[in-house]
Structure formats: C-alpha cells, structure tokens
Amino acid sequence: MSNAEVRGSLNLWRRVDGLVVKYWISNPELGLWGAVSVWEDCAGPPTDMTNVGLAVTGRHPCIKTTWNVEIAL
C-alpha cells in the first residue's frame, strides 16, 4: 500500500469503535506491509465491524493474529 492509500483510508479507521491506535508498517525492500492495531480491551474489534482493511486494499489479510499487551511504557 502506498502512503497515499493509507492516508485515504484514515476516515474509515477513525469510525471503528474501540480502536485506540493503528500503526501501518512496511518493508519496501521485501514488498511487505501490514498494520498493528491496539484495541480498548481484550475483546478486540467489534464483531459487527466490516473489514475496513478489505475495503481499503481489496484483499483479505494473509496473516491475522491476536496478541496481548503485557507491559506498556
């Protein structure tokens, strides 16, 4: 995804309930990109949330996993 595409999707992500922060990450040398989302609680995204990522990229995620934050500074 280009920076312009990410910026264009910001309004969609701002409307997702429970999303605290989202980081878009990339490795242009390897042609990889992704995101890290931090949610208000362990429940994660709302179950009725449409897949904003799919709407933005036109693709389903290749890898989707959940992690717990143990410590934050």
N, CA, C and O atoms as CSV, one atom per row, in Angstrom:
chain,resi,resn,atom,element,x,y,z
A,1,MET,N,N,0.840,-1.182,0.000
A,1,MET,CA,C,0.000,0.000,0.000
A,1,MET,C,C,0.874,1.230,0.000
A,1,MET,O,O,1.896,1.273,0.685
A,2,SER,N,N,0.492,2.202,-0.741
A,2,SER,CA,C,1.245,3.452,-0.762
A,2,SER,C,C,0.816,4.330,0.411
A,2,SER,O,O,-0.246,4.127,0.998
A,3,ASN,N,N,1.653,5.303,0.742
A,3,ASN,CA,C,1.298,6.247,1.805
A,3,ASN,C,C,0.005,6.978,1.476
A,3,ASN,O,O,-0.799,7.249,2.368
A,4,ALA,N,N,-0.199,7.295,0.212
A,4,ALA,CA,C,-1.424,7.991,-0.190
A,4,ALA,C,C,-2.650,7.120,0.065
A,4,ALA,O,O,-3.685,7.623,0.502
A,5,GLU,N,N,-2.543,5.823,-0.204
A,5,GLU,CA,C,-3.666,4.913,0.039
A,5,GLU,C,C,-3.961,4.805,1.535
A,5,GLU,O,O,-5.122,4.780,1.944
A,6,VAL,N,N,-2.909,4.740,2.345
A,6,VAL,CA,C,-3.108,4.678,3.798
A,6,VAL,C,C,-3.781,5.949,4.277
A,6,VAL,O,O,-4.754,5.891,5.028
A,7,ARG,N,N,-3.278,7.090,3.854
A,7,ARG,CA,C,-3.883,8.369,4.270
A,7,ARG,C,C,-5.339,8.464,3.832
A,7,ARG,O,O,-6.175,9.005,4.556
A,8,GLY,N,N,-5.640,7.943,2.656
A,8,GLY,CA,C,-7.010,7.971,2.163
A,8,GLY,C,C,-7.958,7.121,2.984
A,8,GLY,O,O,-9.168,7.348,2.968
A,9,SER,N,N,-7.424,6.148,3.699
A,9,SER,CA,C,-8.265,5.257,4.495
A,9,SER,C,C,-8.469,5.750,5.925
A,9,SER,O,O,-9.217,5.126,6.678
A,10,LEU,N,N,-7.839,6.829,6.316
A,10,LEU,CA,C,-7.891,7.277,7.708
A,10,LEU,C,C,-9.302,7.514,8.207
A,10,LEU,O,O,-9.617,7.146,9.339
A,11,ASN,N,N,-10.163,8.118,7.397
A,11,ASN,CA,C,-11.530,8.385,7.849
A,11,ASN,C,C,-12.294,7.094,8.127
A,11,ASN,O,O,-13.121,7.055,9.039
A,12,LEU,N,N,-12.032,6.038,7.357
A,12,LEU,CA,C,-12.683,4.752,7.626
A,12,LEU,C,C,-12.249,4.216,8.980
A,12,LEU,O,O,-13.082,3.746,9.755
A,13,TRP,N,N,-10.952,4.279,9.274
A,13,TRP,CA,C,-10.443,3.743,10.536
A,13,TRP,C,C,-10.873,4.585,11.728
A,13,TRP,O,O,-11.074,4.040,12.814
A,14,ARG,N,N,-11.020,5.884,11.564
A,14,ARG,CA,C,-11.444,6.747,12.674
A,14,ARG,C,C,-12.835,6.382,13.184
A,14,ARG,O,O,-13.166,6.679,14.332
A,15,ARG,N,N,-13.642,5.751,12.359
A,15,ARG,CA,C,-15.008,5.406,12.737
A,15,ARG,C,C,-15.134,4.030,13.390
A,15,ARG,O,O,-16.240,3.627,13.750
A,16,VAL,N,N,-14.030,3.302,13.551
A,16,VAL,CA,C,-14.085,1.964,14.140
A,16,VAL,C,C,-14.091,2.081,15.659
A,16,VAL,O,O,-13.122,2.549,16.258
A,17,ASP,N,N,-15.203,1.648,16.284
A,17,ASP,CA,C,-15.337,1.716,17.741
A,17,ASP,C,C,-14.291,0.844,18.427
A,17,ASP,O,O,-14.034,-0.283,18.002
A,18,GLY,N,N,-13.692,1.373,19.488
A,18,GLY,CA,C,-12.765,0.608,20.302
A,18,GLY,C,C,-11.323,0.641,19.838
A,18,GLY,O,O,-10.440,0.164,20.551
A,19,LEU,N,N,-11.060,1.194,18.657
A,19,LEU,CA,C,-9.696,1.268,18.149
A,19,LEU,C,C,-8.974,2.420,18.825
A,19,LEU,O,O,-9.384,3.575,18.705
A,20,VAL,N,N,-7.891,2.104,19.540
A,20,VAL,CA,C,-7.125,3.124,20.253
A,20,VAL,C,C,-6.093,3.746,19.326
A,20,VAL,O,O,-5.996,4.969,19.228
A,21,VAL,N,N,-5.329,2.911,18.652
A,21,VAL,CA,C,-4.293,3.393,17.740
A,21,VAL,C,C,-4.016,2.309,16.702
A,21,VAL,O,O,-4.183,1.119,16.969
A,22,LYS,N,N,-3.598,2.729,15.539
A,22,LYS,CA,C,-3.259,1.795,14.464
A,22,LYS,C,C,-1.953,2.247,13.847
A,22,LYS,O,O,-1.796,3.416,13.493
A,23,TYR,N,N,-1.015,1.320,13.718
A,23,TYR,CA,C,0.278,1.589,13.096
A,23,TYR,C,C,0.353,0.833,11.780
A,23,TYR,O,O,0.132,-0.378,11.748
A,24,TRP,N,N,0.660,1.528,10.703
A,24,TRP,CA,C,0.891,0.875,9.428
A,24,TRP,C,C,2.385,0.638,9.316
A,24,TRP,O,O,3.179,1.556,9.525
A,25,ILE,N,N,2.770,-0.574,8.991
A,25,ILE,CA,C,4.182,-0.926,8.920
A,25,ILE,C,C,4.496,-1.467,7.527
A,25,ILE,O,O,3.622,-2.006,6.848
A,26,SER,N,N,5.758,-1.316,7.109
A,26,SER,CA,C,6.120,-1.830,5.789
A,26,SER,C,C,7.612,-2.125,5.710
A,26,SER,O,O,8.419,-1.606,6.480
A,27,ASN,N,N,7.937,-2.963,4.763
A,27,ASN,CA,C,9.309,-3.234,4.380
A,27,ASN,C,C,9.340,-3.187,2.862
A,27,ASN,O,O,9.116,-4.202,2.203
A,28,PRO,N,N,9.619,-1.997,2.296
A,28,PRO,CA,C,9.589,-1.856,0.839
A,28,PRO,C,C,10.575,-2.769,0.116
A,28,PRO,O,O,10.310,-3.201,-1.005
A,29,GLU,N,N,11.694,-3.061,0.740
A,29,GLU,CA,C,12.692,-3.929,0.104
A,29,GLU,C,C,12.144,-5.330,-0.142
A,29,GLU,O,O,12.477,-5.966,-1.142
A,30,LEU,N,N,11.307,-5.805,0.768
A,30,LEU,CA,C,10.713,-7.133,0.627
A,30,LEU,C,C,9.308,-7.076,0.040
A,30,LEU,O,O,8.709,-8.115,-0.240
A,31,GLY,N,N,8.781,-5.870,-0.148
A,31,GLY,CA,C,7.428,-5.727,-0.680
A,31,GLY,C,C,6.351,-6.171,0.293
A,31,GLY,O,O,5.292,-6.648,-0.114
A,32,LEU,N,N,6.628,-6.009,1.594
A,32,LEU,CA,C,5.673,-6.418,2.624
A,32,LEU,C,C,5.100,-5.199,3.331
A,32,LEU,O,O,5.778,-4.184,3.496
A,33,TRP,N,N,3.858,-5.310,3.741
A,33,TRP,CA,C,3.237,-4.246,4.520
A,33,TRP,C,C,2.166,-4.860,5.401
A,33,TRP,O,O,1.702,-5.976,5.163
A,34,GLY,N,N,1.785,-4.112,6.417
A,34,GLY,CA,C,0.759,-4.604,7.321
A,34,GLY,C,C,0.385,-3.538,8.319
A,34,GLY,O,O,0.660,-2.357,8.106
A,35,ALA,N,N,-0.243,-3.943,9.407
A,35,ALA,CA,C,-0.682,-2.992,10.417
A,35,ALA,C,C,-0.729,-3.666,11.781
A,35,ALA,O,O,-0.890,-4.880,11.898
A,36,VAL,N,N,-0.583,-2.844,12.795
A,36,VAL,CA,C,-0.749,-3.265,14.176
A,36,VAL,C,C,-1.840,-2.393,14.765
A,36,VAL,O,O,-1.739,-1.166,14.742
A,37,SER,N,N,-2.878,-3.014,15.290
A,37,SER,CA,C,-3.995,-2.271,15.869
A,37,SER,C,C,-4.038,-2.519,17.371
A,37,SER,O,O,-3.848,-3.650,17.818
A,38,VAL,N,N,-4.286,-1.474,18.149
A,38,VAL,CA,C,-4.430,-1.588,19.599
A,38,VAL,C,C,-5.869,-1.240,19.938
A,38,VAL,O,O,-6.377,-0.183,19.564
A,39,TRP,N,N,-6.522,-2.164,20.664
A,39,TRP,CA,C,-7.936,-2.020,20.998
A,39,TRP,C,C,-8.115,-1.669,22.461
A,39,TRP,O,O,-7.231,-1.927,23.279
A,40,GLU,N,N,-9.259,-1.079,22.795
A,40,GLU,CA,C,-9.552,-0.655,24.167
A,40,GLU,C,C,-9.532,-1.810,25.153
A,40,GLU,O,O,-9.115,-1.632,26.297
A,41,ASP,N,N,-9.972,-2.989,24.735
A,41,ASP,CA,C,-9.985,-4.130,25.651
A,41,ASP,C,C,-9.649,-5.404,24.887
A,41,ASP,O,O,-9.477,-5.387,23.668
A,42,CYS,N,N,-9.560,-6.481,25.604
A,42,CYS,CA,C,-9.159,-7.766,25.021
A,42,CYS,C,C,-10.162,-8.313,24.011
A,42,CYS,O,O,-9.844,-9.231,23.255
A,43,ALA,N,N,-11.348,-7.766,23.995
A,43,ALA,CA,C,-12.360,-8.248,23.056
A,43,ALA,C,C,-11.969,-7.944,21.612
A,43,ALA,O,O,-12.450,-8.604,20.690
A,44,GLY,N,N,-11.109,-6.958,21.407
A,44,GLY,CA,C,-10.678,-6.619,20.051
A,44,GLY,C,C,-11.732,-5.857,19.290
A,44,GLY,O,O,-12.553,-5.155,19.880
A,45,PRO,N,N,-11.710,-5.993,17.977
A,45,PRO,CA,C,-12.649,-5.225,17.162
A,45,PRO,C,C,-14.084,-5.675,17.372
A,45,PRO,O,O,-14.333,-6.831,17.714
A,46,PRO,N,N,-15.026,-4.768,17.169
A,46,PRO,CA,C,-16.445,-5.139,17.279
A,46,PRO,C,C,-16.775,-6.256,16.295
A,46,PRO,O,O,-16.261,-6.270,15.176
A,47,THR,N,N,-17.619,-7.181,16.700
A,47,THR,CA,C,-17.953,-8.309,15.827
A,47,THR,C,C,-18.745,-7.873,14.602
A,47,THR,O,O,-18.740,-8.558,13.579
A,48,ASP,N,N,-19.426,-6.735,14.703
A,48,ASP,CA,C,-20.201,-6.277,13.546
A,48,ASP,C,C,-19.408,-5.347,12.643
A,48,ASP,O,O,-19.950,-4.789,11.689
A,49,MET,N,N,-18.122,-5.179,12.942
A,49,MET,CA,C,-17.286,-4.286,12.131
A,49,MET,C,C,-17.073,-4.884,10.746
A,49,MET,O,O,-16.699,-6.049,10.617
A,50,THR,N,N,-17.308,-4.097,9.731
A,50,THR,CA,C,-16.972,-4.555,8.392
A,50,THR,C,C,-15.457,-4.548,8.276
A,50,THR,O,O,-14.784,-3.798,8.983
A,51,ASN,N,N,-14.925,-5.359,7.410
A,51,ASN,CA,C,-13.482,-5.438,7.267
A,51,ASN,C,C,-12.966,-4.210,6.532
A,51,ASN,O,O,-12.945,-4.159,5.302
A,52,VAL,N,N,-12.551,-3.225,7.315
A,52,VAL,CA,C,-12.074,-1.966,6.741
A,52,VAL,C,C,-10.837,-2.222,5.893
A,52,VAL,O,O,-10.676,-1.621,4.831
A,53,GLY,N,N,-9.966,-3.109,6.353
A,53,GLY,CA,C,-8.766,-3.435,5.579
A,53,GLY,C,C,-9.102,-3.966,4.195
A,53,GLY,O,O,-8.464,-3.597,3.210
A,54,LEU,N,N,-10.096,-4.825,4.123
A,54,LEU,CA,C,-10.546,-5.349,2.837
A,54,LEU,C,C,-11.103,-4.227,1.970
A,54,LEU,O,O,-10.851,-4.186,0.766
A,55,ALA,N,N,-11.857,-3.320,2.578
A,55,ALA,CA,C,-12.416,-2.202,1.824
A,55,ALA,C,C,-11.310,-1.315,1.259
A,55,ALA,O,O,-11.439,-0.785,0.155
A,56,VAL,N,N,-10.232,-1.156,2.011
A,56,VAL,CA,C,-9.139,-0.271,1.587
A,56,VAL,C,C,-8.247,-0.947,0.558
A,56,VAL,O,O,-7.895,-0.338,-0.452
A,57,THR,N,N,-7.875,-2.214,0.807
A,57,THR,CA,C,-6.888,-2.879,-0.047
A,57,THR,C,C,-7.492,-3.756,-1.125
A,57,THR,O,O,-6.846,-4.047,-2.132
A,58,GLY,N,N,-8.742,-4.183,-0.914
A,58,GLY,CA,C,-9.351,-5.118,-1.854
A,58,GLY,C,C,-8.894,-6.552,-1.647
A,58,GLY,O,O,-9.193,-7.426,-2.460
A,59,ARG,N,N,-8.167,-6.798,-0.554
A,59,ARG,CA,C,-7.661,-8.146,-0.273
A,59,ARG,C,C,-7.913,-8.516,1.178
A,59,ARG,O,O,-7.945,-7.656,2.059
A,60,HIS,N,N,-8.091,-9.808,1.412
A,60,HIS,CA,C,-8.177,-10.314,2.779
A,60,HIS,C,C,-6.765,-10.399,3.353
A,60,HIS,O,O,-5.806,-10.544,2.594
A,61,PRO,N,N,-6.616,-10.313,4.675
A,61,PRO,CA,C,-5.287,-10.430,5.264
A,61,PRO,C,C,-4.677,-11.810,5.003
A,61,PRO,O,O,-5.376,-12.824,5.012
A,62,CYS,N,N,-3.371,-11.828,4.771
A,62,CYS,CA,C,-2.658,-13.108,4.615
A,62,CYS,C,C,-2.434,-13.745,5.976
A,62,CYS,O,O,-2.504,-14.965,6.123
A,63,ILE,N,N,-2.164,-12.908,6.964
A,63,ILE,CA,C,-1.917,-13.375,8.331
A,63,ILE,C,C,-2.705,-12.474,9.268
A,63,ILE,O,O,-2.664,-11.249,9.150
A,64,LYS,N,N,-3.414,-13.083,10.185
A,64,LYS,CA,C,-4.156,-12.316,11.180
A,64,LYS,C,C,-3.987,-13.027,12.512
A,64,LYS,O,O,-4.322,-14.205,12.637
A,65,THR,N,N,-3.473,-12.320,13.503
A,65,THR,CA,C,-3.212,-12.937,14.795
A,65,THR,C,C,-3.544,-11.957,15.906
A,65,THR,O,O,-3.642,-10.751,15.677
A,66,THR,N,N,-3.713,-12.476,17.095
A,66,THR,CA,C,-4.025,-11.651,18.258
A,66,THR,C,C,-2.931,-11.829,19.300
A,66,THR,O,O,-2.471,-12.941,19.556
A,67,TRP,N,N,-2.528,-10.723,19.893
A,67,TRP,CA,C,-1.521,-10.723,20.951
A,67,TRP,C,C,-2.061,-9.917,22.118
A,67,TRP,O,O,-2.872,-9.012,21.918
A,68,ASN,N,N,-1.633,-10.225,23.320
A,68,ASN,CA,C,-1.967,-9.437,24.500
A,68,ASN,C,C,-0.804,-8.516,24.816
A,68,ASN,O,O,0.353,-8.929,24.731
A,69,VAL,N,N,-1.092,-7.282,25.179
A,69,VAL,CA,C,-0.058,-6.365,25.639
A,69,VAL,C,C,0.171,-6.654,27.125
A,69,VAL,O,O,-0.754,-6.546,27.931
A,70,GLU,N,N,1.378,-7.012,27.477
A,70,GLU,CA,C,1.705,-7.348,28.855
A,70,GLU,C,C,2.203,-6.125,29.634
A,70,GLU,O,O,1.862,-5.945,30.803
A,71,ILE,N,N,3.008,-5.293,28.977
A,71,ILE,CA,C,3.567,-4.108,29.618
A,71,ILE,C,C,3.636,-2.981,28.602
A,71,ILE,O,O,4.022,-3.205,27.454
A,72,ALA,N,N,3.276,-1.796,29.000
A,72,ALA,CA,C,3.413,-0.613,28.145
A,72,ALA,C,C,4.101,0.471,28.941
A,72,ALA,O,O,3.820,0.635,30.128
A,73,LEU,N,N,4.976,1.199,28.332
A,73,LEU,CA,C,5.684,2.293,28.998
A,73,LEU,C,C,5.067,3.620,28.622
A,73,LEU,O,O,5.524,4.666,29.082
